[in-house]
Amino acid sequence: MQTPTLFALLLLLILVAYGTGFSRAIGTARSRGGIRSLASLPSYYGVHTALWCGLPALIILGCWLAFDDSIIRTLVLGGLADKPESVSGQNLLYSQIQNMAAGNLVGEATPQLTAAAEHLSSLRQSGQWLQTALILILSLGLGSFALLQISPEMRAREKVEKVLRAILLVCACAAIFTTIGILMSVLLESLRFFQAVPVSEFLFGLHWSPQMAMRDDQVGSSGAFGAVPLFTGTLMVSAIAMLVAVPVGLMSAIYLAEYAGNRVRAFAKPLIEILAGVPTVVYGFFAALTVAPFIRELAESIGLEASSESALAAGLVMGVMIIPFVSSLSDDVINAVPQSLRDGALGLGSTKSETVRKVVIPAALPGIVGGVLLAVSRAIGETMIVVMAAGLAANLTANPLESVTTVTVQIVTLLVGDQEFDSPKTLAAFALGLMLFISTLILNFIALHVVKKYREQYD
């Protein structure tokens, strides 16, 4: 049985187990004088039966899918008398065996490949039958066991809640360990990079040219990994974007929350939020084909020289893209300010604008800072608009009319294509990722400090 079919059948068994447990609990209660004789509601008995029927089977199925292919690969390659010693050669050989087993092999099939393909097909078929039998026997057996346990004295709610707490704990730990794993992988690869390139050169170098030559006698064989042009380009594009997004987003939020009528608010807020749903590649096309030529022509008309790809074009369009992040979050936070604060300020003689400036905005400042921080993170992590509108040139400049690049764009550029992960060129992407992580962490600390300060003031 194919895995999708088996998964659908398992879901069906879980539903049947829930209904059977629910019905058995009601039948048991009927002979004891009603539902009040049960220690828990009938639905908890159904959930308890469904958990026994489905949860262990789903765990086994997930483990099976995680390790099935690697085990079959080991068995198939282990049965070959003549196989490459390199990992890339073994990957190529196993791909050929898979193609032959699927009937897609191009070229002449050798006896070794034929035998290996037959072995692969046999192992996959046997594995599917074993997987189906194991999952169904486990699901039906444990479901029947849980069903037989149902009695009026059984505290099903406590058992179900224990399992749900365990599931929530596992999910929380998975998120934490995933974050730790990402951080450790980036950190370890960055340390390998800093063994080849000094930290001082990376942090304070003014020239970025990570291209490595294939031979020692080629020009530029050592490369240049000064990341200052990338940092300045990222800061410039992000600063331009925030100069657009923060004032426009905050002012629109204040208008919608404090001045606009219900009809205007119901019409304007969804239109603003539509901007967040536009794909970034569309913004990139708009920036490259409309905004960048307009900026170049405008600069030439006043006697300035502007590149066809500029930080200003990318920053302006990126600012428009992240307006909803600031506007929507700020609007929700401003609406959450207690009406008593407004009434108190107006009762003391303040005007509407004075109430907004001196009472509402300071009280909503923690949430506004959170929205601005989210917008900054979105701007720093944007790639497509910068690629299409600002270019790939790592120029160290303070002129927004020139072409620049950012950290995220260079990470994508370094990891695109067939790369060797032992070269400083590729490892530089991990070092850049580590710098982004540290920058975001610093922003979080600053935002938490601001939020804590003003939250204590207005609690």
N, C-alpha and C positions, 0 to 999 in steps of 0.2 A: 504494500500500500504506500502510495506517495505521501510525503510528509504533509503537504497542505490538506490532503484528504483525511489523514490521520488526525491532524489538529482540529479540523472541523468536526470529526466524529467525537473527539475528546470533549469539545465544547458542548456537543449535544448530550453526551453522557453526564456532564456536570449539571446541565439544566434538568435532566431526568432525575439525577440524584437529589437536587434541591426539592423538586416536586414530590418525590417519594418520601424524603425525610419530613417534609411539611405535612403530608397526608398521614404518615404514620404517627406523628406527634398528635395530630388532631384525633385520630382514631384511638390512640392510647388515652387521651384526655377524656374522650366521650364515655369510656367505661369507668372513669373515676369521678364523674360528676361535672365535667366541663373543663375549659381551658385554665381556670383558676387553680386546678390541681397540679398544673405543670410548674416546674421551677423557673422556666423561661418561656418567652413567647414562641409559638410554633415556627415562626420564620427563622429563629436562631437554630432550631433543630435542622431545618432545611439547609441553612448555610453551613452548619457543622458537617453534615453529610456531604455537601458539595465540595467543601475544602478537602475532606479525606479522599474523595473520588478524584479530584482534579489536581490539587497542589503537588503531591509527590510525583504524579505522572508528568506534569509540566516541567518540574525540576529535572527529572530524568531525561525527558525529551530535549530540553535545552542543553544539558551536558552532552547528550549524544550528538546533537548537531554541531556542538563546538569542537568535539574531538574526532568525529567520524572520519572526516576527510583526511586529517593528518595520519590517523591510524592506517587507513587504506593505502595512502601514499607510501608509508613506511613498509607495509607488507608487499606492495607491488614492486617498489624499487629494491627491497631486500631480496626478492626472489630472482633478480637479474644477475647473471654471472659477469657481464661486462657492462659497467655503468660509469659515467664520468665521476671524477672525484670532486670537481668544483660544484658549488651550489647552483650557479647559473646553468651549468651543463645539465645537472639533475632536473632543474626546473624545466628546461627545454625538452628533455627526454620525457618527462611526465606529461607535458602538454601534448607531445606527439602521441603518447599512449592514450590520453583522453580523447584526442581528435579521432584516433582510429577506432576506439570503442564507440564513439558517437557516429562513425561512418563518414567523417569529414576529412580524413587524411589525404593530403595531396602528395603524390609521388608513389614510389615503390615501397611496399611493406615488407620488412624483413621478418624472418621467423621469430626473432626475439621480440619484435614489436607486436606481432600477432599473438604470441603466447601471453605477453604482458597485458594486452588489451582484453583477451579472454579472461585472464585472472582478475582484472579490474572489474569487468562486467559481473563475474561470478561473485566477487566480494560485495559489490553494491547490491546485487539482488538478495544475497544472503543477509546482508545488513538490514535491508528494508523489511524482510520477513521477521527477522529477530526483533527489530525495533517495534514493529506492529504488535507482535505477540507479547513482548515485555510490557508495553504501554497499556494494552487492553487488559491483560491479566492483573497488572498493578492497580489500574483504575477500578475495575470491577470488584477485585478482591477487597481493597480498602474501603470502597463505597459500601459493599455489603457488610463489612465489619462495623463501620460507623452506623449503618442502619440498625444492626442488631443491638447496638448500645443504647438506643433511644429508650428512655424510661421517664416517668414523671419526676423522679428524684434527680435526674441528670441536669447539672447546671450548664446548659449549652451556651448561654450568653457569655459566661466567664471564659469558657474555652475558646469561643470564637474571638472574643476581644483579645485574648492572649496571642492568638495566631495573627490577628490584624496588627497588634502592636509590634510583633516580631517582623512582619512584612514591612511596616513603616520604618522600623529601625534599620532593616537591611537596605531599604531604598535610600535612607539618609546616609548610611555608611558608604553605599555605592557612590553617591555624589561626592562625598568627602574624599574617598580613596581615588576616585577618578581625577579630582583636582590635584591631589598629591602626586598621582602618577604622571599627569601632564607636567607638573612643575619639576618633578625629579628628572623626567626624560629631557626636558629642555635644559635643565641645569647641568646634567651630565654631559650632554652634547656641547653645551657652551664651554664647559671646562676643557673639553678636547680642543675646541677652537682656540681658546686662550693659551693652550700649550704651544700652538703654532704661531699665533699672533699675539703680541703683547697687549695687555689691557689698556695701557696708556695710548698706544697707537690707535686702537679701536675707538676709544672714548674721545680722544683729542685730535686724531688725524683729520686733515682737511681735504683729503683726496680719496674718493671711493671708486675703485676699479677692480672688482673681484675676479676678473677673468684670469685664469691660470693657464700658462702655456703647457703644451704637451712635452716639450723638450727644454732642457736647461739653457740652450743657446738661443731660444726665442726671446723676443723683446717682451718685457712685462711678465717674465716667468714667475716673479715673486708675488705679483698682485699688489693691490693697495686697498686697505680695509679701514680707512678713516671714516667713521660713521657720522661725523659732524654735519656734512651736507644733507644726510638723510634726516637727522634730527631737526635741523633748521627748516627743511622742506615740510616735514610733518607739522611742526609748530606753526609755520606760516599758513598752510592750507587750513589747518584746524582753527587758527585764530580768525581768519577771514570768514570761515563758516559760522563760527560762534558770534562774530560781530553782526552777522545777518540774522541768525536763528534766535539768539537770546532776546534782543529788543523786540523783534517782530512777534515772536512766540509769546513773550511775557505780556506785551501790550494787548495782543489779541485775546489772551486769557483774561486779563483784567476787564476788557470791554465786554466779553461774553458773560463773565461772572457777575459784574457789578452794574453794567449800564444797558446791555442789550435786553430787549423784550423776549418773551418766550418764543414768538414766531421767528424772530431773527436768529436766536440761539439754535432752535431746532433745525434751521436751514444752514447756518454758517459752520457750526461745529463739525457736522459730517463732511462737509466740503474740505475743511482743513485737514481732517484725518485721512482723507483719500490720498493726500500726498505721501503718507507713510506706506501705502500699498503699491505705489508705482515702483516697478523693478529698477534697480540701480543702473542697469545697462541702458534703460530709456533715458535716465538723467544723463548718463555719459554721452549718448548720442546728441541730446539737446545741448550739452555743454560744448561738445566738439564741433557741431555743425551750425549752431546758432550763436551761443554766447561768446565763444572764443573769437570767431570772425568779427562780431560786433565790437568787442573790446579792442581788437587790433585796429579796426578802421577808426574807432573813436580816438585811440591814442595817436594814430598817424595824423588825424585831423587837427590835433592840438600840438603837433610837433614832437611827440614822444615815439620811441621805438618799442614795439611790443612783439613778442614772439607769437607764432601761430598756436602754440600750446603754452599756457600761462597758469601760474598759481592762482591768479585772481579769478579766472574763469572757473577753475575747479572749485575754489572756495565758495564763490557765489552760488553755484548750483548745489553744492553740498549743503550750504546753509539753508536753501529752500527745502531740501530733502528732509532735514532734521527739525524744521519748524514744528511739525506735529508732536515730536517728543517733548518739546518745551511747552507748547501751548496746551496740549491735552492734560498732561500731568499737573501743570500749574493751575489750570482751570479747576480740576478736581480738588486740589489742595485749597484753593481760595474758597470754593464752595463749602469746604469742610470747616472753615473758621466759624465758631459759634456766632449766631446772630446777636447774642447779648453784647458782644464787644462792639458791633456796629451801632446798636441802639444806645449803648452807653456813650460812645463818642459823639453821636448825633445829638443826644440829649444834653451834652455839655456845650453845644454850640459849634461843633466842628462842621465844616462843609463836607460834601460827598467826597471830593478829591482829597481833603485832609484826612478823612477817615480811611480812605484806601491807602494813602501814602504812609500814615503814621500808626495805623492800627492793624489793618487787614494784611498788608504785605509783610510787616515784621512777624506777625503771628503765623503766617503761612511760609515764612522763609525756609524752614527745614525741608518741607516738601519741594519748594522751588529749587533749592540747592540740589536735591536728589534728581529732579528732572534735568537740570543743567548738566549734572555729572553724567547722566545717561546719554545726553546729547554729545558731550565731549568724547565719551568712550566710542559712540557711534561715529563721530567724525574722525577720530584717530584710527579706527579700524577700517575705514572705507578704502576700497581698492579700485573698483571699476571706474569710478568717475575720474580719479587721479590718473589712471592709465590712459584714458581716452582724451582727457582735457589738459592735463599738466605734463604728460610725457614721462620718459624714463631717464632723462639726463640728471645725474647727481651734481647739480650746480650749487655752489655755496654763494648765495646771493640774498640780499634783503629787498630786491626789487620784485614786487608781485607780478610784474608784466613779463617776467622771464620764466622759462621752463624749469621745473623742479621735479623731484620725486620724493616719495615718502617711504617709511620703514616697511609698511605692509606691501607696497608694490614691489620692493626689492626682495622681500621674502618669497613672494610668488615667482618672481623672475629667477631667483636662485634655485628653486625647487622644481621648475618646469623642465620636462624632458628627461632624458636618460642621464642620471647623475650618479657619481660615486660619493657615498656618504663618508669617505675617509679624507676628502680634500677640504682644505680651508674654505674654498668657495662655497660648498654646500653647507658646511658647519656654521658659516657666518649667518645663515638664516636662523639658526637656533639662538645665536647670540643676540640677534635683533629681536627675536621673540622674547627673550629674557628681559631686554630693555623695556619692551612694551609692557610686560608684566609688572616690572618695578614702577614704571610711570603710573600705571593704573592703580597700583597699591598706594602710591603717594597721594593720588587724587582722592582715593577712598578715605584715607586718614584725614585729609583736610576737610572733606565733606562731613565726616563723622564729628569732627571738632565743631564745625559751624552748627550742625544739627543739634548737638548736645547743648551748646551754649544757649541757643534761642529756645530750645524746648524747655529748658529749666526756667527760662525767663517768663514763658507764657503758659506754663502748666497751671 
